[in-house]
Amino acid sequence: MTQEEFDRIPIEEHRAEHWRRIQPGIEALPEWLLPACAESVGLGYWLDPATGEPRYGGEDDLAACKQAIAFGCKSPLDLIGMAVSDDFELRVSAYRLIGSLKVRKAAPTLLLQFERFDRDRWEIAKFIPSLESRRARTTLVDWMLTHPDADLREVAAYALTYDGDAALAEPHLQALSNEAEDDRVRLQALEALGHYLYCKDQRSAYYRRYSDAILPYLPHSDPAYRFWAAFSLGQAGCKKAVPVLKELAATDHAECPGWWSVSREAQDALDSIQKRRPC
């Protein structure tokens, strides 16, 4: 199915199919698992670009809930045992539910798995911020800045990006400013600063400190740095960046590996800045 075909389907049909797929499964869940699906059901529906198939909010969480029941979980704390299963898919489902249900007592286990398994790291990074765990936050900051494994430092930086604590901009700036650091870590930190500046008061010292730290990367020799600087300044709504962004949008057709051209990202940033509504 193409996006155009998907968009032609009437909203009523999408809603009916959504509930046909989700409602029976949710109604069969034990009460302790219901909150795991509550938020994601509200995400509605979209076309999966990888498969060309419609996806409906709550499907992944419902599948994880069914796996937890089959595993024998009777309470949120039982998910900790599922998180150390030998089965990768079961572990991922456990991480998802631990995040959805905010099982803070699972934080030490998730940190252990994060450091132990390369394959699990990105999955844990998606859900560990939901725990709002001080221990997890402190550990991830330490790992981002000092762990000997660059791959782990990169994923720690990614996880912290979605923590929501504005104070985490400072360790990200520290990682970005370290020219001896691996580019993957620095680029993740550069992206993170844009998220921290989203909807921040542009008159504040906080905004000036971190937006001014991003601006020098717009003319960087590496297109990946120019790309992510453009992204972050677009997220920040930084009007000070507009002249350089216009130049990049017009002339910089270098590609950022895994993404698209700097010119396209710079134009997206300009559109974001110009169309920004009050938060």
Secondary structure, 3 states (H helix, E strand, C coil): CCHHHHHHCCHHHHHHHHHHHHHHHHHCCCHHHCHHHHHHHCCCEEECCCCCCEEECCHHHHHHHHHHHHHCCCCHHHHHHHCCCCCHHHHHHHHHHHHHCCCHHHHHHHHHHHHHCHHHHHHHHHHHHHHCCHHHHHHHHHHHHHCCCHHHHHHHHHHHHCCCCHHHHHHHHHHHHCCCCCHHHHHHHHHHHHHHHCCCCCCCHHHHHHHHHHHHHCCCCCHHHHHHHHHHHHHHCCHHHHHHHHHHHHHCCCECCCCCEHHHHHHHHHHHHHHCCCC
